[in-house]
Amino acid sequence: MRFVDEDLVLEQPTYDGRPVPMLEQRFTPEEKLELLDYHPLFTGRCPQCEMPFDMKNPPSAHWECAHCGWVDNTL
Ligand SMILES: [Zn+2]
């Protein structure tokens, strides 16, 4: 991750050498920073109950917490 002209640029994230889905470009820099702070794609944990996700097999599109029922509807 790096900042270019004060805009947050997300580089292709990888986990265990495999690419993980990129964020769509419809987010503002502020929204991206919010996502970086709470989304399990970046934190590895459910933002609601903090149960860790299985980051070796992250969902490609639809994040859902089996523990508390949190569902991602932002990506
Ligand atoms: Zn949860």
N, CA, C, O and the ligand as a Tripos MOL2 file, in Angstrom:
@<TRIPOS>MOLECULE
protein
  301   299    76     0     0
PROTEIN
NO_CHARGES

@<TRIPOS>ATOM
      1 N           0.8330   -1.1970    0.0000 N.3       1 MET1
      2 CA          0.0000    0.0000    0.0000 C.3       1 MET1
      3 C           0.8650    1.2430    0.0000 C.2       1 MET1
      4 O           1.8920    1.2840    0.6780 O.2       1 MET1
      5 N           0.4690    2.2460   -0.7420 N.am      2 ARG2
      6 CA          1.2250    3.4850   -0.7590 C.3       2 ARG2
      7 C           0.2840    4.6270   -1.0970 C.2       2 ARG2
      8 O          -0.8270    4.4130   -1.5830 O.2       2 ARG2
      9 N           0.7360    5.8230   -0.8380 N.am      3 PHE3
     10 CA         -0.0590    6.9910   -1.1340 C.3       3 PHE3
     11 C           0.5500    7.7230   -2.3260 C.2       3 PHE3
     12 O           1.7560    7.9690   -2.3560 O.2       3 PHE3
     13 N          -0.2800    8.0690   -3.3040 N.am      4 VAL4
     14 CA          0.1650    8.8380   -4.4540 C.3       4 VAL4
     15 C          -0.7410   10.0500   -4.5600 C.2       4 VAL4
     16 O          -1.9540    9.9190   -4.7220 O.2       4 VAL4
     17 N          -0.1440   11.2280   -4.4680 N.am      5 ASP5
     18 CA         -0.9360   12.4570   -4.5130 C.3       5 ASP5
     19 C          -2.0690   12.4130   -3.4990 C.2       5 ASP5
     20 O          -3.1930   12.8190   -3.7930 O.2       5 ASP5
     21 N          -1.7670   11.9180   -2.3090 N.am      6 GLU6
     22 CA         -2.7160   11.8280   -1.2040 C.3       6 GLU6
     23 C          -3.8890   10.8930   -1.4870 C.2       6 GLU6
     24 O          -4.8770   10.9020   -0.7540 O.2       6 GLU6
     25 N          -3.7890   10.0980   -2.5310 N.am      7 ASP7
     26 CA         -4.8370    9.1310   -2.8140 C.3       7 ASP7
     27 C          -4.3090    7.7480   -2.4520 C.2       7 ASP7
     28 O          -3.1700    7.3900   -2.7530 O.2       7 ASP7
     29 N          -5.1740    6.9920   -1.7960 N.am      8 LEU8
     30 CA         -4.7530    5.6600   -1.3850 C.3       8 LEU8
     31 C          -4.7280    4.7290   -2.5940 C.2       8 LEU8
     32 O          -5.7280    4.5700   -3.2940 O.2       8 LEU8
     33 N          -3.5770    4.1230   -2.8260 N.am      9 VAL9
     34 CA         -3.4460    3.1940   -3.9410 C.3       9 VAL9
     35 C          -3.2900    1.7910   -3.3730 C.2       9 VAL9
     36 O          -2.3480    1.4940   -2.6390 O.2       9 VAL9
     37 N          -4.2260    0.9520   -3.7280 N.am     10 LEU10
     38 CA         -4.1520   -0.4220   -3.2660 C.3      10 LEU10
     39 C          -3.4340   -1.2600   -4.3150 C.2      10 LEU10
     40 O          -3.8890   -1.3860   -5.4520 O.2      10 LEU10
     41 N          -2.3170   -1.8230   -3.9140 N.am     11 GLU11
     42 CA         -1.6220   -2.6980   -4.8360 C.3      11 GLU11
     43 C          -2.2260   -4.0900   -4.7290 C.2      11 GLU11
     44 O          -2.9240   -4.4200   -3.7700 O.2      11 GLU11
     45 N          -1.9370   -4.8900   -5.7390 N.am     12 GLN12
     46 CA         -2.5100   -6.2400   -5.7640 C.3      12 GLN12
     47 C          -2.1000   -7.0050   -4.5040 C.2      12 GLN12
     48 O          -0.9310   -7.3520   -4.3340 O.2      12 GLN12
     49 N          -3.0660   -7.2620   -3.6280 N.am     13 PRO13
     50 CA         -2.7170   -7.9980   -2.4130 C.3      13 PRO13
     51 C          -2.5980   -9.4920   -2.6920 C.2      13 PRO13
     52 O          -3.3210  -10.0430   -3.5220 O.2      13 PRO13
     53 N          -1.6850  -10.1280   -1.9950 N.am     14 THR14
     54 CA         -1.5380  -11.5650   -2.1600 C.3      14 THR14
     55 C          -1.5070  -12.2230   -0.8000 C.2      14 THR14
     56 O          -1.1340  -11.6110    0.2010 O.2      14 THR14
     57 N          -1.9030  -13.4740   -0.7820 N.am     15 TYR15
     58 CA         -1.7790  -14.2570    0.4370 C.3      15 TYR15
     59 C          -1.2670  -15.6310    0.0330 C.2      15 TYR15
     60 O          -1.8580  -16.2910   -0.8220 O.2      15 TYR15
     61 N          -0.1720  -16.0620    0.6420 N.am     16 ASP16
     62 CA          0.4560  -17.3150    0.2560 C.3      16 ASP16
     63 C           0.7550  -17.3530   -1.2370 C.2      16 ASP16
     64 O           0.6660  -18.4020   -1.8730 O.2      16 ASP16
     65 N           1.1110  -16.1920   -1.7870 N.am     17 GLY17
     66 CA          1.4860  -16.1410   -3.1840 C.3      17 GLY17
     67 C           0.3240  -16.1160   -4.1600 C.2      17 GLY17
     68 O           0.5210  -16.0400   -5.3730 O.2      17 GLY17
     69 N          -0.9010  -16.1820   -3.6210 N.am     18 ARG18
     70 CA         -2.0540  -16.1400   -4.5150 C.3      18 ARG18
     71 C          -2.7080  -14.7680   -4.4360 C.2      18 ARG18
     72 O          -2.8240  -14.1990   -3.3510 O.2      18 ARG18
     73 N          -3.1340  -14.2340   -5.5670 N.am     19 PRO19
     74 CA         -3.8100  -12.9280   -5.5270 C.3      19 PRO19
     75 C          -5.1690  -13.0350   -4.8550 C.2      19 PRO19
     76 O          -5.8810  -14.0260   -5.0170 O.2      19 PRO19
     77 N          -5.5110  -12.0130   -4.1090 N.am     20 VAL20
     78 CA         -6.8510  -11.9360   -3.5240 C.3      20 VAL20
     79 C          -7.6050  -10.8180   -4.2410 C.2      20 VAL20
     80 O          -6.9950   -9.9050   -4.7970 O.2      20 VAL20
     81 N          -8.9160  -10.8980   -4.2220 N.am     21 PRO21
     82 CA         -9.6980   -9.9490   -5.0280 C.3      21 PRO21
     83 C          -9.4020   -8.4940   -4.6870 C.2      21 PRO21
     84 O          -9.2760   -8.1220   -3.5210 O.2      21 PRO21
     85 N          -9.2960   -7.6890   -5.7260 N.am     22 MET22
     86 CA         -9.0600   -6.2640   -5.5430 C.3      22 MET22
     87 C         -10.3610   -5.5540   -5.2020 C.2      22 MET22
     88 O         -11.4510   -5.9850   -5.5790 O.2      22 MET22
     89 N         -10.2120   -4.4630   -4.4820 N.am     23 LEU23
     90 CA        -11.3660   -3.6130   -4.2520 C.3      23 LEU23
     91 C         -11.7570   -2.9330   -5.5550 C.2      23 LEU23
     92 O         -10.9140   -2.6050   -6.3910 O.2      23 LEU23
     93 N         -13.0210   -2.7380   -5.6960 N.am     24 GLU24
     94 CA        -13.4520   -1.9710   -6.8590 C.3      24 GLU24
     95 C         -13.0680   -0.5140   -6.6600 C.2      24 GLU24
     96 O         -12.8440   -0.0560   -5.5400 O.2      24 GLU24
     97 N         -12.9990    0.1890   -7.7560 N.am     25 GLN25
     98 CA        -12.4820    1.5560   -7.7070 C.3      25 GLN25
     99 C         -13.5630    2.5900   -7.3840 C.2      25 GLN25
    100 O         -13.3340    3.7930   -7.5050 O.2      25 GLN25
    101 N         -14.7400    2.1160   -6.9720 N.am     26 ARG26
    102 CA        -15.8100    3.0750   -6.7160 C.3      26 ARG26
    103 C         -15.7340    3.6580   -5.3100 C.2      26 ARG26
    104 O         -16.5850    4.4610   -4.9270 O.2      26 ARG26
    105 N         -14.7400    3.2690   -4.5500 N.am     27 PHE27
    106 CA        -14.6230    3.7750   -3.1900 C.3      27 PHE27
    107 C         -13.7870    5.0530   -3.1510 C.2      27 PHE27
    108 O         -12.8140    5.1960   -3.8920 O.2      27 PHE27
    109 N         -14.1760    5.9670   -2.2870 N.am     28 THR28
    110 CA        -13.3600    7.1480   -2.0550 C.3      28 THR28
    111 C         -12.1780    6.7410   -1.1860 C.2      28 THR28
    112 O         -12.2200    5.6950   -0.5390 O.2      28 THR28
    113 N         -11.1180    7.5590   -1.1600 N.am     29 PRO29
    114 CA         -9.9750    7.2380   -0.2800 C.3      29 PRO29
    115 C         -10.3990    7.0470    1.1670 C.2      29 PRO29
    116 O          -9.8740    6.1750    1.8580 O.2      29 PRO29
    117 N         -11.3430    7.8550    1.6290 N.am     30 GLU30
    118 CA        -11.7910    7.7200    3.0080 C.3      30 GLU30
    119 C         -12.4540    6.3620    3.2220 C.2      30 GLU30
    120 O         -12.2270    5.7010    4.2350 O.2      30 GLU30
    121 N         -13.2730    5.9580    2.2600 N.am     31 GLU31
    122 CA        -13.9470    4.6690    2.3860 C.3      31 GLU31
    123 C         -12.9440    3.5290    2.3380 C.2      31 GLU31
    124 O         -13.0930    2.5250    3.0350 O.2      31 GLU31
    125 N         -11.9070    3.6940    1.4980 N.am     32 LYS32
    126 CA        -10.8870    2.6530    1.4380 C.3      32 LYS32
    127 C         -10.1790    2.5110    2.7800 C.2      32 LYS32
    128 O          -9.9210    1.4000    3.2430 O.2      32 LYS32
    129 N          -9.8670    3.6520    3.3990 N.am     33 LEU33
    130 CA         -9.1930    3.5940    4.6900 C.3      33 LEU33
    131 C         -10.0800    2.9210    5.7210 C.2      33 LEU33
    132 O          -9.5980    2.1670    6.5670 O.2      33 LEU33
    133 N         -11.3910    3.1950    5.6510 N.am     34 GLU34
    134 CA        -12.3170    2.5440    6.5680 C.3      34 GLU34
    135 C         -12.2950    1.0390    6.3630 C.2      34 GLU34
    136 O         -12.2650    0.2680    7.3220 O.2      34 GLU34
    137 N         -12.3110    0.6310    5.0930 N.am     35 LEU35
    138 CA        -12.2850   -0.7930    4.7870 C.3      35 LEU35
    139 C         -11.0130   -1.4380    5.3130 C.2      35 LEU35
    140 O         -11.0450   -2.5280    5.8830 O.2      35 LEU35
    141 N          -9.8860   -0.7480    5.1130 N.am     36 LEU36
    142 CA         -8.6160   -1.2940    5.5810 C.3      36 LEU36
    143 C          -8.6430   -1.5050    7.0810 C.2      36 LEU36
    144 O          -7.9930   -2.4050    7.6140 O.2      36 LEU36
    145 N          -9.4140   -0.6510    7.7550 N.am     37 ASP37
    146 CA         -9.4490   -0.7030    9.2070 C.3      37 ASP37
    147 C         -10.3290   -1.8320    9.7350 C.2      37 ASP37
    148 O         -10.0520   -2.4000   10.7920 O.2      37 ASP37
    149 N         -11.3860   -2.1540    8.9970 N.am     38 TYR38
    150 CA        -12.3200   -3.1110    9.5890 C.3      38 TYR38
    151 C         -12.5870   -4.3490    8.7620 C.2      38 TYR38
    152 O         -13.0050   -5.3700    9.3070 O.2      38 TYR38
    153 N         -12.3540   -4.2890    7.4470 N.am     39 HIS39
    154 CA        -12.7890   -5.4190    6.6330 C.3      39 HIS39
    155 C         -11.9180   -6.6480    6.8570 C.2      39 HIS39
    156 O         -10.6920   -6.5420    6.8880 O.2      39 HIS39
    157 N         -12.5460   -7.8200    7.0130 N.am     40 PRO40
    158 CA        -11.7620   -9.0460    7.2570 C.3      40 PRO40
    159 C         -10.7870   -9.3760    6.1460 C.2      40 PRO40
    160 O          -9.8180  -10.1030    6.3630 O.2      40 PRO40
    161 N         -11.0390   -8.8380    4.9380 N.am     41 LEU41
    162 CA        -10.0590   -9.0310    3.8690 C.3      41 LEU41
    163 C          -8.6950   -8.5050    4.2820 C.2      41 LEU41
    164 O          -7.6630   -9.0260    3.8600 O.2      41 LEU41
    165 N          -8.7000   -7.4590    5.1190 N.am     42 PHE42
    166 CA         -7.4500   -6.8430    5.5470 C.3      42 PHE42
    167 C          -7.0910   -7.1810    6.9920 C.2      42 PHE42
    168 O          -5.9140   -7.2780    7.3390 O.2      42 PHE42
    169 N          -8.1020   -7.3570    7.8240 N.am     43 THR43
    170 CA         -7.8230   -7.6020    9.2320 C.3      43 THR43
    171 C          -7.7770   -9.0840    9.5540 C.2      43 THR43
    172 O          -7.1390   -9.4910   10.5250 O.2      43 THR43
    173 N          -8.4630   -9.9100    8.7280 N.am     44 GLY44
    174 CA         -8.5190  -11.3380    9.0010 C.3      44 GLY44
    175 C          -9.5260  -11.6960   10.0740 C.2      44 GLY44
    176 O          -9.6440  -12.8560   10.4690 O.2      44 GLY44
    177 N         -10.2690  -10.6690   10.5530 N.am     45 ARG45
    178 CA        -11.2220  -10.9240   11.6360 C.3      45 ARG45
    179 C         -12.5840  -10.3270   11.3190 C.2      45 ARG45
    180 O         -12.7000   -9.3510   10.5780 O.2      45 ARG45
    181 N         -13.6020  -10.9330   11.8960 N.am     46 CYS46
    182 CA        -14.9510  -10.3870   11.7650 C.3      46 CYS46
    183 C         -15.0140   -9.0410   12.4830 C.2      46 CYS46
    184 O         -14.6250   -8.9520   13.6480 O.2      46 CYS46
    185 N         -15.4960   -7.9910   11.8130 N.am     47 PRO47
    186 CA        -15.5420   -6.6700   12.4480 C.3      47 PRO47
    187 C         -16.5700   -6.5970   13.5730 C.2      47 PRO47
    188 O         -16.5490   -5.6590   14.3700 O.2      47 PRO47
    189 N         -17.4530   -7.5620   13.6440 N.am     48 GLN48
    190 CA        -18.5160   -7.5230   14.6440 C.3      48 GLN48
    191 C         -18.1360   -8.3130   15.8880 C.2      48 GLN48
    192 O         -18.2520   -7.8000   17.0010 O.2      48 GLN48
    193 N         -17.6840   -9.5480   15.7200 N.am     49 CYS49
    194 CA        -17.3920  -10.3880   16.8880 C.3      49 CYS49
    195 C         -15.9050  -10.7220   16.9830 C.2      49 CYS49
    196 O         -15.4710  -11.3350   17.9580 O.2      49 CYS49
    197 N         -15.1100  -10.3180   15.9640 N.am     50 GLU50
    198 CA        -13.6590  -10.4990   15.9690 C.3      50 GLU50
    199 C         -13.2240  -11.9480   15.9100 C.2      50 GLU50
    200 O         -12.0870  -12.2780   16.2490 O.2      50 GLU50
    201 N         -14.1300  -12.8140   15.4800 N.am     51 MET51
    202 CA        -13.7060  -14.1820   15.2130 C.3      51 MET51
    203 C         -12.8360  -14.1870   13.9640 C.2      51 MET51
    204 O         -13.1950  -13.5640   12.9650 O.2      51 MET51
    205 N         -11.7040  -14.8760   14.0000 N.am     52 PRO52
    206 CA        -10.8260  -14.8840   12.8210 C.3      52 PRO52
    207 C         -11.4440  -15.6570   11.6600 C.2      52 PRO52
    208 O         -12.0720  -16.6980   11.8520 O.2      52 PRO52
    209 N         -11.2540  -15.1300   10.4560 N.am     53 PHE53
    210 CA        -11.6550  -15.8420    9.2550 C.3      53 PHE53
    211 C         -10.5340  -16.7800    8.8420 C.2      53 PHE53
    212 O          -9.3780  -16.5850    9.2180 O.2      53 PHE53
    213 N         -10.8840  -17.8000    8.0660 N.am     54 ASP54
    214 CA         -9.8820  -18.6830    7.4920 C.3      54 ASP54
    215 C          -9.2430  -17.9870    6.3050 C.2      54 ASP54
    216 O          -9.7510  -18.0510    5.1850 O.2      54 ASP54
    217 N          -8.1170  -17.3190    6.5600 N.am     55 MET55
    218 CA         -7.5110  -16.4940    5.5080 C.3      55 MET55
    219 C          -6.7750  -17.3280    4.4570 C.2      55 MET55
    220 O          -6.3160  -16.7930    3.4480 O.2      55 MET55
    221 N          -6.6650  -18.6320    4.6920 N.am     56 LYS56
    222 CA         -6.0670  -19.4660    3.6480 C.3      56 LYS56
    223 C          -7.0970  -19.7970    2.5770 C.2      56 LYS56
    224 O          -6.7460  -20.1580    1.4540 O.2      56 LYS56
    225 N          -8.3590  -19.6720    2.9300 N.am     57 ASN57
    226 CA         -9.4290  -19.8820    1.9550 C.3      57 ASN57
    227 C         -10.4370  -18.7430    2.0380 C.2      57 ASN57
    228 O         -11.6030  -18.9590    2.3680 O.2      57 ASN57
    229 N          -9.9790  -17.5280    1.7350 N.am     58 PRO58
    230 CA        -10.8900  -16.3910    1.8650 C.3      58 PRO58
    231 C         -11.9720  -16.4440    0.7980 C.2      58 PRO58
    232 O         -11.7070  -16.8410   -0.3370 O.2      58 PRO58
    233 N         -13.1890  -16.0480    1.1540 N.am     59 PRO59
    234 CA        -14.2370  -15.9960    0.1370 C.3      59 PRO59
    235 C         -13.8820  -14.9830   -0.9330 C.2      59 PRO59
    236 O         -13.3220  -13.9270   -0.6380 O.2      59 PRO59
    237 N         -14.2050  -15.3050   -2.1700 N.am     60 SER60
    238 CA        -13.7870  -14.4470   -3.2720 C.3      60 SER60
    239 C         -14.6930  -13.2350   -3.4220 C.2      60 SER60
    240 O         -14.2560  -12.1930   -3.9110 O.2      60 SER60
    241 N         -15.9490  -13.3570   -3.0070 N.am     61 ALA61
    242 CA        -16.8600  -12.2420   -3.2320 C.3      61 ALA61
    243 C         -17.6850  -11.9160   -2.0010 C.2      61 ALA61
    244 O         -17.9190  -10.7450   -1.7020 O.2      61 ALA61
    245 N         -18.1250  -12.9320   -1.2900 N.am     62 HIS62
    246 CA        -19.1400  -12.7180   -0.2650 C.3      62 HIS62
    247 C         -18.6050  -13.1770    1.0920 C.2      62 HIS62
    248 O         -18.4800  -14.3730    1.3560 O.2      62 HIS62
    249 N         -18.2960  -12.2060    1.9390 N.am     63 TRP63
    250 CA        -17.7900  -12.5470    3.2720 C.3      63 TRP63
    251 C         -18.9580  -12.7080    4.2270 C.2      63 TRP63
    252 O         -19.8560  -11.8680    4.2800 O.2      63 TRP63
    253 N         -18.9340  -13.7920    4.9750 N.am     64 GLU64
    254 CA        -20.0100  -14.0340    5.9260 C.3      64 GLU64
    255 C         -19.4200  -14.7150    7.1500 C.2      64 GLU64
    256 O         -18.6910  -15.7000    7.0300 O.2      64 GLU64
    257 N         -19.7350  -14.1890    8.3250 N.am     65 CYS65
    258 CA        -19.2160  -14.7610    9.5600 C.3      65 CYS65
    259 C         -20.1320  -15.8760   10.0340 C.2      65 CYS65
    260 O         -21.3220  -15.6650   10.2670 O.2      65 CYS65
    261 N         -19.5570  -17.0730   10.1740 N.am     66 ALA66
    262 CA        -20.3520  -18.2130   10.6190 C.3      66 ALA66
    263 C         -20.6580  -18.1240   12.1040 C.2      66 ALA66
    264 O         -21.5360  -18.8270   12.6040 O.2      66 ALA66
    265 N         -19.9380  -17.2660   12.8070 N.am     67 HIS67
    266 CA        -20.0930  -17.1960   14.2560 C.3      67 HIS67
    267 C         -21.2340  -16.2640   14.6630 C.2      67 HIS67
    268 O         -22.0770  -16.6340   15.4800 O.2      67 HIS67
    269 N         -21.2600  -15.0620   14.0970 N.am     68 CYS68
    270 CA        -22.2560  -14.0880   14.5330 C.3      68 CYS68
    271 C         -23.2420  -13.7040   13.4360 C.2      68 CYS68
    272 O         -24.2130  -12.9910   13.6860 O.2      68 CYS68
    273 N         -22.9840  -14.1850   12.2100 N.am     69 GLY69
    274 CA        -23.9200  -13.8930   11.1370 C.3      69 GLY69
    275 C         -23.6490  -12.6040   10.4050 C.2      69 GLY69
    276 O         -24.4360  -12.1970    9.5500 O.2      69 GLY69
    277 N         -22.5250  -11.9430   10.7330 N.am     70 TRP70
    278 CA        -22.1760  -10.7310   10.0080 C.3      70 TRP70
    279 C         -22.0010  -11.0430    8.5270 C.2      70 TRP70
    280 O         -21.3690  -12.0330    8.1590 O.2      70 TRP70
    281 N         -22.5660  -10.1900    7.6880 N.am     71 VAL71
    282 CA        -22.4540  -10.3830    6.2360 C.3      71 VAL71
    283 C         -21.8970   -9.1150    5.6300 C.2      71 VAL71
    284 O         -22.3530   -8.0100    5.9250 O.2      71 VAL71
    285 N         -20.9000   -9.2930    4.7740 N.am     72 ASP72
    286 CA        -20.3130   -8.1490    4.0870 C.3      72 ASP72
    287 C         -21.1940   -7.7500    2.9150 C.2      72 ASP72
    288 O         -21.4740   -8.5700    2.0400 O.2      72 ASP72
    289 N         -21.6230   -6.5250    2.8910 N.am     73 ASN73
    290 CA        -22.3990   -6.0540    1.7350 C.3      73 ASN73
    291 C         -21.7590   -4.7970    1.1430 C.2      73 ASN73
    292 O         -22.4280   -4.0060    0.4770 O.2      73 ASN73
    293 N         -20.4610   -4.6210    1.3900 N.am     74 THR74
    294 CA        -19.7980   -3.4260    0.8840 C.3      74 THR74
    295 C         -19.0270   -3.6870   -0.3830 C.2      74 THR74
    296 O         -18.8100   -2.7680   -1.1720 O.2      74 THR74
    297 N         -18.5960   -4.9490   -0.6060 N.am     75 LEU75
    298 CA        -17.7620   -5.2200   -1.7730 C.3      75 LEU75
    299 C         -18.5820   -5.8640   -2.8720 C.2      75 LEU75
    300 O         -18.0510   -6.1680   -3.9410 O.2      75 LEU75
    301 ZN        -18.6740  -12.4340   13.4720 Zn       76 ZN76
@<TRIPOS>BOND
     1     1     2 1
     2     2     3 1
     3     3     4 2
     4     3     5 am
     5     5     6 1
     6     6     7 1
     7     7     8 2
     8     7     9 am
     9     9    10 1
    10    10    11 1
    11    11    12 2
    12    11    13 am
    13    13    14 1
    14    14    15 1
    15    15    16 2
    16    15    17 am
    17    17    18 1
    18    18    19 1
    19    19    20 2
    20    19    21 am
    21    21    22 1
    22    22    23 1
    23    23    24 2
    24    23    25 am
    25    25    26 1
    26    26    27 1
    27    27    28 2
    28    27    29 am
    29    29    30 1
    30    30    31 1
    31    31    32 2
    32    31    33 am
    33    33    34 1
    34    34    35 1
    35    35    36 2
    36    35    37 am
    37    37    38 1
    38    38    39 1
    39    39    40 2
    40    39    41 am
    41    41    42 1
    42    42    43 1
    43    43    44 2
    44    43    45 am
    45    45    46 1
    46    46    47 1
    47    47    48 2
    48    47    49 am
    49    49    50 1
    50    50    51 1
    51    51    52 2
    52    51    53 am
    53    53    54 1
    54    54    55 1
    55    55    56 2
    56    55    57 am
    57    57    58 1
    58    58    59 1
    59    59    60 2
    60    59    61 am
    61    61    62 1
    62    62    63 1
    63    63    64 2
    64    63    65 am
    65    65    66 1
    66    66    67 1
    67    67    68 2
    68    67    69 am
    69    69    70 1
    70    70    71 1
    71    71    72 2
    72    71    73 am
    73    73    74 1
    74    74    75 1
    75    75    76 2
    76    75    77 am
    77    77    78 1
    78    78    79 1
    79    79    80 2
    80    79    81 am
    81    81    82 1
    82    82    83 1
    83    83    84 2
    84    83    85 am
    85    85    86 1
    86    86    87 1
    87    87    88 2
    88    87    89 am
    89    89    90 1
    90    90    91 1
    91    91    92 2
    92    91    93 am
    93    93    94 1
    94    94    95 1
    95    95    96 2
    96    95    97 am
    97    97    98 1
    98    98    99 1
    99    99   100 2
   100    99   101 am
   101   101   102 1
   102   102   103 1
   103   103   104 2
   104   103   105 am
   105   105   106 1
   106   106   107 1
   107   107   108 2
   108   107   109 am
   109   109   110 1
   110   110   111 1
   111   111   112 2
   112   111   113 am
   113   113   114 1
   114   114   115 1
   115   115   116 2
   116   115   117 am
   117   117   118 1
   118   118   119 1
   119   119   120 2
   120   119   121 am
   121   121   122 1
   122   122   123 1
   123   123   124 2
   124   123   125 am
   125   125   126 1
   126   126   127 1
   127   127   128 2
   128   127   129 am
   129   129   130 1
   130   130   131 1
   131   131   132 2
   132   131   133 am
   133   133   134 1
   134   134   135 1
   135   135   136 2
   136   135   137 am
   137   137   138 1
   138   138   139 1
   139   139   140 2
   140   139   141 am
   141   141   142 1
   142   142   143 1
   143   143   144 2
   144   143   145 am
   145   145   146 1
   146   146   147 1
   147   147   148 2
   148   147   149 am
   149   149   150 1
   150   150   151 1
   151   151   152 2
   152   151   153 am
   153   153   154 1
   154   154   155 1
   155   155   156 2
   156   155   157 am
   157   157   158 1
   158   158   159 1
   159   159   160 2
   160   159   161 am
   161   161   162 1
   162   162   163 1
   163   163   164 2
   164   163   165 am
   165   165   166 1
   166   166   167 1
   167   167   168 2
   168   167   169 am
   169   169   170 1
   170   170   171 1
   171   171   172 2
   172   171   173 am
   173   173   174 1
   174   174   175 1
   175   175   176 2
   176   175   177 am
   177   177   178 1
   178   178   179 1
   179   179   180 2
   180   179   181 am
   181   181   182 1
   182   182   183 1
   183   183   184 2
   184   183   185 am
   185   185   186 1
   186   186   187 1
   187   187   188 2
   188   187   189 am
   189   189   190 1
   190   190   191 1
   191   191   192 2
   192   191   193 am
   193   193   194 1
   194   194   195 1
   195   195   196 2
   196   195   197 am
   197   197   198 1
   198   198   199 1
   199   199   200 2
   200   199   201 am
   201   201   202 1
   202   202   203 1
   203   203   204 2
   204   203   205 am
   205   205   206 1
   206   206   207 1
   207   207   208 2
   208   207   209 am
   209   209   210 1
   210   210   211 1
   211   211   212 2
   212   211   213 am
   213   213   214 1
   214   214   215 1
   215   215   216 2
   216   215   217 am
   217   217   218 1
   218   218   219 1
   219   219   220 2
   220   219   221 am
   221   221   222 1
   222   222   223 1
   223   223   224 2
   224   223   225 am
   225   225   226 1
   226   226   227 1
   227   227   228 2
   228   227   229 am
   229   229   230 1
   230   230   231 1
   231   231   232 2
   232   231   233 am
   233   233   234 1
   234   234   235 1
   235   235   236 2
   236   235   237 am
   237   237   238 1
   238   238   239 1
   239   239   240 2
   240   239   241 am
   241   241   242 1
   242   242   243 1
   243   243   244 2
   244   243   245 am
   245   245   246 1
   246   246   247 1
   247   247   248 2
   248   247   249 am
   249   249   250 1
   250   250   251 1
   251   251   252 2
   252   251   253 am
   253   253   254 1
   254   254   255 1
   255   255   256 2
   256   255   257 am
   257   257   258 1
   258   258   259 1
   259   259   260 2
   260   259   261 am
   261   261   262 1
   262   262   263 1
   263   263   264 2
   264   263   265 am
   265   265   266 1
   266   266   267 1
   267   267   268 2
   268   267   269 am
   269   269   270 1
   270   270   271 1
   271   271   272 2
   272   271   273 am
   273   273   274 1
   274   274   275 1
   275   275   276 2
   276   275   277 am
   277   277   278 1
   278   278   279 1
   279   279   280 2
   280   279   281 am
   281   281   282 1
   282   282   283 1
   283   283   284 2
   284   283   285 am
   285   285   286 1
   286   286   287 1
   287   287   288 2
   288   287   289 am
   289   289   290 1
   290   290   291 1
   291   291   292 2
   292   291   293 am
   293   293   294 1
   294   294   295 1
   295   295   296 2
   296   295   297 am
   297   297   298 1
   298   298   299 1
   299   299   300 2
@<TRIPOS>SUBSTRUCTURE
     1 MET1         2 RESIDUE 1 A MET
     2 ARG2         6 RESIDUE 1 A ARG
     3 PHE3        10 RESIDUE 1 A PHE
     4 VAL4        14 RESIDUE 1 A VAL
     5 ASP5        18 RESIDUE 1 A ASP
     6 GLU6        22 RESIDUE 1 A GLU
     7 ASP7        26 RESIDUE 1 A ASP
     8 LEU8        30 RESIDUE 1 A LEU
     9 VAL9        34 RESIDUE 1 A VAL
    10 LEU10       38 RESIDUE 1 A LEU
    11 GLU11       42 RESIDUE 1 A GLU
    12 GLN12       46 RESIDUE 1 A GLN
    13 PRO13       50 RESIDUE 1 A PRO
    14 THR14       54 RESIDUE 1 A THR
    15 TYR15       58 RESIDUE 1 A TYR
    16 ASP16       62 RESIDUE 1 A ASP
    17 GLY17       66 RESIDUE 1 A GLY
    18 ARG18       70 RESIDUE 1 A ARG
    19 PRO19       74 RESIDUE 1 A PRO
    20 VAL20       78 RESIDUE 1 A VAL
    21 PRO21       82 RESIDUE 1 A PRO
    22 MET22       86 RESIDUE 1 A MET
    23 LEU23       90 RESIDUE 1 A LEU
    24 GLU24       94 RESIDUE 1 A GLU
    25 GLN25       98 RESIDUE 1 A GLN
    26 ARG26      102 RESIDUE 1 A ARG
    27 PHE27      106 RESIDUE 1 A PHE
    28 THR28      110 RESIDUE 1 A THR
    29 PRO29      114 RESIDUE 1 A PRO
    30 GLU30      118 RESIDUE 1 A GLU
    31 GLU31      122 RESIDUE 1 A GLU
    32 LYS32      126 RESIDUE 1 A LYS
    33 LEU33      130 RESIDUE 1 A LEU
    34 GLU34      134 RESIDUE 1 A GLU
    35 LEU35      138 RESIDUE 1 A LEU
    36 LEU36      142 RESIDUE 1 A LEU
    37 ASP37      146 RESIDUE 1 A ASP
    38 TYR38      150 RESIDUE 1 A TYR
    39 HIS39      154 RESIDUE 1 A HIS
    40 PRO40      158 RESIDUE 1 A PRO
    41 LEU41      162 RESIDUE 1 A LEU
    42 PHE42      166 RESIDUE 1 A PHE
    43 THR43      170 RESIDUE 1 A THR
    44 GLY44      174 RESIDUE 1 A GLY
    45 ARG45      178 RESIDUE 1 A ARG
    46 CYS46      182 RESIDUE 1 A CYS
    47 PRO47      186 RESIDUE 1 A PRO
    48 GLN48      190 RESIDUE 1 A GLN
    49 CYS49      194 RESIDUE 1 A CYS
    50 GLU50      198 RESIDUE 1 A GLU
    51 MET51      202 RESIDUE 1 A MET
    52 PRO52      206 RESIDUE 1 A PRO
    53 PHE53      210 RESIDUE 1 A PHE
    54 ASP54      214 RESIDUE 1 A ASP
    55 MET55      218 RESIDUE 1 A MET
    56 LYS56      222 RESIDUE 1 A LYS
    57 ASN57      226 RESIDUE 1 A ASN
    58 PRO58      230 RESIDUE 1 A PRO
    59 PRO59      234 RESIDUE 1 A PRO
    60 SER60      238 RESIDUE 1 A SER
    61 ALA61      242 RESIDUE 1 A ALA
    62 HIS62      246 RESIDUE 1 A HIS
    63 TRP63      250 RESIDUE 1 A TRP
    64 GLU64      254 RESIDUE 1 A GLU
    65 CYS65      258 RESIDUE 1 A CYS
    66 ALA66      262 RESIDUE 1 A ALA
    67 HIS67      266 RESIDUE 1 A HIS
    68 CYS68      270 RESIDUE 1 A CYS
    69 GLY69      274 RESIDUE 1 A GLY
    70 TRP70      278 RESIDUE 1 A TRP
    71 VAL71      282 RESIDUE 1 A VAL
    72 ASP72      286 RESIDUE 1 A ASP
    73 ASN73      290 RESIDUE 1 A ASN
    74 THR74      294 RESIDUE 1 A THR
    75 LEU75      298 RESIDUE 1 A LEU
    76 ZN76       301 GROUP 0 **** ****
